[in-house]
């Protein structure tokens, strides 16, 4: 008998301190990914995260299937800034940084 292991994937939107730029990504370990973004800011000048100092979590969604999370990431990446802000405000009306939820 085979057991089905439940997987968890996240799409997330991070920003810089000024909230002037958004980065949308997908991961199976949001805590680890936020740490990686923070490390890239200080050690690697070639990534989007380091160039724009993004590492502050504003929004996330959970999925059980990687295909769903990738499709959602692509959908959100195609949106204009105003639509992304409206989405973020559905769970985070004050645009607070949510990193502490995953520490």
PAVEX-983848 format. One record per residue: z, x, y of N, C-alpha, C, O in turn; residue number from 1. Coordinates in pm, whole numbers, plus 50000, padded with zeros to 5 digits. Atoms other than C-alpha are relative to their C-alpha. Layout:
+-------+-------+-------+-------+-------+-------+-------+-------+-------+-------+-------+-------+-----+
:  n.pz :  n.px :  n.py : ca.pz : ca.px : ca.py :  c.pz :  c.px :  c.py :  o.pz :  o.px :  o.py :   n :
+-------+-------+-------+-------+-------+-------+-------+-------+-------+-------+-------+-------+-----+
:     Z :     X :     Y :     Z :     X :     Y :     Z :     X :     Y :     Z :     X :     Y : NUM :
...
+-------+-------+-------+-------+-------+-------+-------+-------+-------+-------+-------+-------+-----+
***
This chain:
+-------+-------+-------+-------+-------+-------+-------+-------+-------+-------+-------+-------+-----+
:  n.pz :  n.px :  n.py : ca.pz : ca.px : ca.py :  c.pz :  c.px :  c.py :  o.pz :  o.px :  o.py :   n :
+-------+-------+-------+-------+-------+-------+-------+-------+-------+-------+-------+-------+-----+
: 50000 : 50084 : 49882 : 50000 : 50000 : 50000 : 50000 : 50089 : 50125 : 50075 : 50186 : 50133 :   1 :
: 50011 : 49923 : 49876 : 49905 : 50132 : 50343 : 50081 : 49932 : 50110 : 50079 : 49810 : 50125 :   2 :
: 49928 : 50055 : 49886 : 50129 : 50090 : 50642 : 49918 : 50026 : 50126 : 49857 : 50132 : 50141 :   3 :
: 50074 : 49986 : 49874 : 49972 : 50035 : 50981 : 50095 : 50053 : 50105 : 50197 : 49992 : 50136 :   4 :
: 49920 : 49942 : 49894 : 50115 : 50259 : 51245 : 49949 : 49945 : 50134 : 49829 : 49944 : 50161 :   5 :
: 50036 : 50052 : 49869 : 50119 : 50108 : 51591 : 49990 : 50116 : 50098 : 50082 : 50196 : 50111 :   6 :
: 50021 : 49896 : 49900 : 49977 : 50335 : 51856 : 50020 : 49940 : 50138 : 50000 : 49820 : 50159 :   7 :
: 49986 : 50044 : 49862 : 50049 : 50314 : 52224 : 49916 : 50091 : 50089 : 49927 : 50213 : 50082 :   8 :
: 50082 : 49929 : 49903 : 49801 : 50414 : 52491 : 50026 : 49939 : 50136 : 50063 : 49822 : 50148 :   9 :
: 49976 : 50046 : 49863 : 49833 : 50387 : 52865 : 49879 : 50031 : 50086 : 49815 : 50136 : 50071 :  10 :
: 50082 : 49964 : 49886 : 49599 : 50364 : 53155 : 50098 : 50008 : 50115 : 50198 : 49936 : 50119 :  11 :
: 49906 : 49980 : 49891 : 49763 : 50480 : 53473 : 49924 : 50032 : 50128 : 49812 : 50082 : 50126 :  12 :
: 50052 : 49963 : 49869 : 49700 : 50520 : 53843 : 50107 : 50084 : 50068 : 50221 : 50041 : 50084 :  13 :
: 49910 : 49911 : 49927 : 49858 : 50813 : 54024 : 49940 : 50029 : 50137 : 49822 : 50006 : 50161 :  14 :
: 50041 : 49975 : 49862 : 49842 : 50916 : 54387 : 50071 : 50125 : 50052 : 50148 : 50189 : 49981 :  15 :
: 49929 : 49891 : 49933 : 49957 : 51182 : 54632 : 50112 : 49939 : 50085 : 50126 : 49817 : 50091 :  16 :
: 49886 : 50050 : 49920 : 50261 : 51156 : 54863 : 49956 : 49904 : 50109 : 50026 : 49807 : 50139 :  17 :
: 50049 : 50085 : 49891 : 50053 : 51000 : 55140 : 49931 : 49873 : 49950 : 49895 : 49786 : 50029 :  18 :
: 50068 : 50114 : 50062 : 49897 : 50749 : 54896 : 49858 : 49983 : 50054 : 49808 : 49872 : 50067 :  19 :
: 50134 : 50005 : 49941 : 49557 : 50840 : 55038 : 49888 : 50012 : 49897 : 49771 : 49992 : 49930 :  20 :
: 50102 : 49987 : 50105 : 49378 : 50897 : 54706 : 50060 : 49951 : 49869 : 50179 : 49969 : 49844 :  21 :
: 49955 : 50048 : 50130 : 49399 : 50739 : 54360 : 49926 : 50072 : 49889 : 49808 : 50104 : 49901 :  22 :
: 50059 : 49944 : 50123 : 49336 : 50891 : 54018 : 50036 : 49905 : 49887 : 50153 : 49870 : 49869 :  23 :
: 49978 : 50088 : 50114 : 49294 : 50666 : 53715 : 49974 : 50079 : 49873 : 49871 : 50145 : 49860 :  24 :
: 50015 : 49927 : 50125 : 49346 : 50811 : 53368 : 50050 : 49921 : 49882 : 50102 : 49810 : 49896 :  25 :
: 49955 : 50061 : 50124 : 49424 : 50730 : 53007 : 50071 : 50107 : 49918 : 50032 : 50224 : 49919 :  26 :
: 49922 : 49906 : 50080 : 49678 : 50891 : 52773 : 50073 : 49925 : 49889 : 50089 : 49803 : 49896 :  27 :
: 49913 : 50060 : 50102 : 49882 : 50831 : 52460 : 50145 : 50042 : 50020 : 50234 : 50000 : 49945 :  28 :
: 49863 : 49955 : 49970 : 50189 : 51001 : 52611 : 50013 : 50014 : 50151 : 49986 : 50120 : 50208 :  29 :
: 50000 : 50002 : 49853 : 50243 : 50907 : 52973 : 50102 : 50099 : 50057 : 50076 : 50162 : 50160 :  30 :
: 49900 : 49904 : 49951 : 50558 : 51117 : 53015 : 49941 : 50141 : 50002 : 49950 : 50211 : 50103 :  31 :
: 50060 : 49867 : 50010 : 50380 : 51431 : 52897 : 49885 : 50015 : 50100 : 49869 : 50121 : 50162 :  32 :
: 50116 : 49991 : 49910 : 50070 : 51351 : 53102 : 50044 : 50014 : 50145 : 49981 : 50089 : 50221 :  33 :
: 49950 : 49985 : 49863 : 50270 : 51312 : 53424 : 50050 : 50142 : 50025 : 50032 : 50197 : 50133 :  34 :
: 49956 : 49861 : 49988 : 50428 : 51652 : 53360 : 49880 : 50092 : 50015 : 49881 : 50184 : 50096 :  35 :
: 50121 : 49918 : 49991 : 50082 : 51801 : 53304 : 49936 : 49990 : 50138 : 49893 : 50091 : 50194 :  36 :
: 50054 : 50015 : 49864 : 49959 : 51656 : 53634 : 50084 : 50079 : 50099 : 50029 : 50147 : 50186 :  37 :
: 49912 : 49925 : 49909 : 50261 : 51802 : 53812 : 49978 : 50150 : 49987 : 49974 : 50221 : 50087 :  38 :
: 50024 : 49857 : 50022 : 50199 : 52143 : 53655 : 49864 : 50042 : 50056 : 49851 : 50152 : 50110 :  39 :
: 50133 : 49969 : 49947 : 49830 : 52132 : 53750 : 50001 : 50014 : 50152 : 49926 : 50093 : 50208 :  40 :
: 49992 : 49993 : 49854 : 49923 : 52076 : 54113 : 50041 : 50140 : 50044 : 49991 : 50191 : 50144 :  41 :
: 49948 : 49869 : 49959 : 50107 : 52408 : 54123 : 49926 : 50118 : 49939 : 49937 : 50230 : 49990 :  42 :
: 50058 : 49884 : 50070 : 49900 : 52620 : 53884 : 49848 : 50002 : 49993 : 49791 : 50106 : 49959 :  43 :
: 50144 : 50006 : 50022 : 49539 : 52507 : 53885 : 49932 : 49933 : 50118 : 49953 : 49814 : 50142 :  44 :
: 50066 : 50055 : 49881 : 49326 : 52458 : 54196 : 49866 : 49936 : 49970 : 49795 : 49897 : 50063 :  45 :
: 50133 : 50051 : 50033 : 49022 : 52331 : 54006 : 49999 : 49854 : 49957 : 49893 : 49792 : 49953 :  46 :
: 49997 : 50139 : 50045 : 49138 : 51989 : 53887 : 50012 : 49905 : 50120 : 50056 : 49945 : 50228 :  47 :
: 49986 : 50103 : 49897 : 49125 : 51667 : 54088 : 50146 : 49988 : 50042 : 50178 : 49978 : 50160 :  48 :
: 49857 : 50015 : 49972 : 49504 : 51640 : 54058 : 50051 : 50111 : 50089 : 50129 : 50086 : 50181 :  49 :
: 49952 : 49889 : 49919 : 49560 : 51984 : 54202 : 49936 : 50001 : 50139 : 50003 : 50030 : 50238 :  50 :
: 50070 : 50000 : 49872 : 49299 : 51953 : 54475 : 50060 : 49898 : 50098 : 50073 : 49925 : 50217 :  51 :
: 49949 : 50108 : 49915 : 49447 : 51627 : 54605 : 50151 : 49977 : 49983 : 50205 : 49881 : 50039 :  52 :
: 49855 : 50010 : 50022 : 49810 : 51680 : 54490 : 50044 : 49864 : 49946 : 50145 : 49810 : 49990 :  53 :
: 49962 : 50128 : 50058 : 49816 : 51362 : 54284 : 50090 : 50022 : 49879 : 50063 : 50109 : 49795 :  54 :
: 49906 : 49989 : 50111 : 50104 : 51318 : 54044 : 50107 : 49892 : 50006 : 50202 : 49894 : 49928 :  55 :
: 49900 : 50104 : 49979 : 50295 : 51012 : 54164 : 49949 : 49868 : 49943 : 49850 : 49812 : 49991 :  56 :
: 50043 : 50120 : 50073 : 50270 : 50712 : 53932 : 50023 : 49874 : 50083 : 50133 : 49849 : 50133 :  57 :
: 49991 : 50129 : 49932 : 50195 : 50378 : 54096 : 49985 : 49882 : 49906 : 50039 : 49774 : 49931 :  58 :
: 50037 : 50113 : 50085 : 50068 : 50168 : 53806 : 49970 : 50049 : 49860 : 49922 : 50161 : 49841 :  59 :
: 50040 : 49970 : 50137 : 50026 : 50162 : 53429 : 49987 : 49870 : 49921 : 50046 : 49767 : 49956 :  60 :
: 50013 : 50108 : 50098 : 49922 : 49931 : 53148 : 50009 : 50061 : 49862 : 49966 : 50175 : 49842 :  61 :
: 49988 : 49953 : 50138 : 49998 : 49966 : 52775 : 49898 : 49929 : 49912 : 49867 : 49811 : 49931 :  62 :
: 50095 : 50052 : 50097 : 49748 : 49917 : 52492 : 50034 : 50053 : 49861 : 50102 : 50155 : 49848 :  63 :
: 49984 : 49953 : 50137 : 49752 : 49946 : 52113 : 49874 : 50065 : 49946 : 49878 : 50134 : 49844 :  64 :
: 50129 : 49948 : 50046 : 49387 : 50043 : 52080 : 49939 : 50090 : 50106 : 49929 : 50051 : 50223 :  65 :
: 50058 : 49904 : 49905 : 49228 : 50349 : 52241 : 49872 : 49944 : 50063 : 49845 : 49968 : 50181 :  66 :
: 50125 : 50054 : 49946 : 48896 : 50165 : 52280 : 50027 : 49905 : 50116 : 49953 : 49905 : 50215 :  67 :
: 49964 : 50092 : 49892 : 49063 : 49897 : 52493 : 50047 : 50075 : 50123 : 50011 : 50040 : 50235 :  68 :
: 49948 : 49925 : 49885 : 49242 : 50151 : 52710 : 49887 : 50075 : 50071 : 49886 : 50081 : 50194 :  69 :
: 50112 : 49930 : 49938 : 48924 : 50354 : 52768 : 49912 : 49903 : 50077 : 49867 : 49933 : 50187 :  70 :
: 50081 : 50101 : 49930 : 48730 : 50040 : 52858 : 50068 : 49956 : 50129 : 50002 : 49938 : 50232 :  71 :
: 49926 : 50041 : 49880 : 49003 : 49936 : 53102 : 49999 : 50110 : 50106 : 49984 : 50083 : 50225 :  72 :
: 50006 : 49887 : 49907 : 49013 : 50284 : 53257 : 49866 : 50003 : 50071 : 49861 : 50018 : 50193 :  73 :
: 50134 : 49999 : 49940 : 48636 : 50275 : 53314 : 49981 : 49884 : 50097 : 49920 : 49899 : 50203 :  74 :
: 50010 : 50117 : 49912 : 48660 : 49926 : 53461 : 50069 : 50028 : 50134 : 50011 : 50006 : 50240 :  75 :
: 49922 : 49975 : 49878 : 48930 : 50026 : 53711 : 49938 : 50112 : 50083 : 49934 : 50103 : 50206 :  76 :
: 50063 : 49891 : 49926 : 48755 : 50352 : 53803 : 49882 : 49952 : 50083 : 49850 : 50012 : 50186 :  77 :
: 50115 : 50054 : 49927 : 48458 : 50143 : 53916 : 50037 : 49912 : 50118 : 49949 : 49869 : 50193 :  78 :
: 49956 : 50089 : 49894 : 48665 : 49938 : 54157 : 50014 : 50071 : 50134 : 50034 : 50193 : 50140 :  79 :
: 49974 : 49951 : 49866 : 48693 : 49981 : 54531 : 50152 : 50012 : 50020 : 50230 : 49951 : 49947 :  80 :
: 49859 : 49972 : 49971 : 49024 : 50100 : 54676 : 50082 : 49871 : 50019 : 50192 : 49861 : 49967 :  81 :
: 49927 : 50123 : 49971 : 49125 : 49751 : 54798 : 50035 : 49924 : 49872 : 50144 : 49868 : 49861 :  82 :
: 49975 : 50070 : 50125 : 49093 : 49603 : 54450 : 50105 : 50075 : 49917 : 50186 : 50012 : 49849 :  83 :
: 49898 : 49921 : 50070 : 49298 : 49889 : 54301 : 50138 : 49975 : 50059 : 50236 : 49960 : 49986 :  84 :
: 49871 : 50027 : 49935 : 49573 : 49830 : 54557 : 50052 : 49862 : 49960 : 50171 : 49845 : 49933 :  85 :
: 49959 : 50134 : 50042 : 49577 : 49460 : 54471 : 50053 : 50001 : 49857 : 50151 : 49933 : 49827 :  86 :
: 49953 : 49988 : 50138 : 49612 : 49548 : 54101 : 50137 : 50067 : 49995 : 50228 : 50017 : 49928 :  87 :
: 49873 : 49929 : 49997 : 49892 : 49796 : 54169 : 50112 : 49907 : 50046 : 50221 : 49907 : 49989 :  88 :
: 49898 : 50089 : 49943 : 50079 : 49535 : 54375 : 50042 : 49888 : 49906 : 50144 : 49824 : 49929 :  89 :
: 49958 : 50103 : 50097 : 50086 : 49295 : 54077 : 50126 : 50040 : 49927 : 50202 : 49953 : 49884 :  90 :
: 49876 : 49956 : 50066 : 50361 : 49510 : 53922 : 50085 : 50087 : 50092 : 50201 : 50115 : 50062 :  91 :
: 49932 : 49905 : 49912 : 50458 : 49735 : 54214 : 49967 : 49963 : 50146 : 49892 : 50035 : 50212 :  92 :
: 50039 : 50052 : 49867 : 50441 : 49536 : 54541 : 50026 : 50095 : 50116 : 49958 : 50086 : 50219 :  93 :
: 49968 : 49908 : 49891 : 50596 : 49813 : 54753 : 49935 : 50137 : 49984 : 49961 : 50228 : 50062 :  94 :
: 50068 : 49872 : 50029 : 50379 : 50092 : 54605 : 50100 : 50114 : 49985 : 50079 : 50224 : 50035 :  95 :
: 49900 : 49897 : 50028 : 50688 : 50279 : 54492 : 49948 : 50095 : 49893 : 49864 : 50058 : 49812 :  96 :
: 50033 : 49904 : 50105 : 50654 : 50591 : 54280 : 50082 : 49966 : 49876 : 50204 : 49952 : 49886 :  97 :
: 49936 : 50047 : 50122 : 50735 : 50497 : 53919 : 50028 : 50111 : 49899 : 50065 : 50082 : 49785 :  98 :
: 49984 : 49889 : 50093 : 50764 : 50843 : 53763 : 50134 : 49998 : 49929 : 50142 : 50033 : 49811 :  99 :
: 49866 : 49995 : 50059 : 51138 : 50805 : 53702 : 50012 : 49908 : 49878 : 50104 : 49925 : 49798 : 100 :
: 49998 : 50088 : 50116 : 51064 : 50530 : 53449 : 49969 : 50076 : 49871 : 50003 : 50031 : 49762 : 101 :
: 50044 : 49926 : 50118 : 50925 : 50796 : 53215 : 50065 : 50138 : 49992 : 50014 : 50226 : 49922 : 102 :
: 49931 : 49870 : 50005 : 51168 : 51084 : 53271 : 50097 : 50004 : 49885 : 50164 : 50105 : 49864 : 103 :
+-------+-------+-------+-------+-------+-------+-------+-------+-------+-------+-------+-------+-----+
***
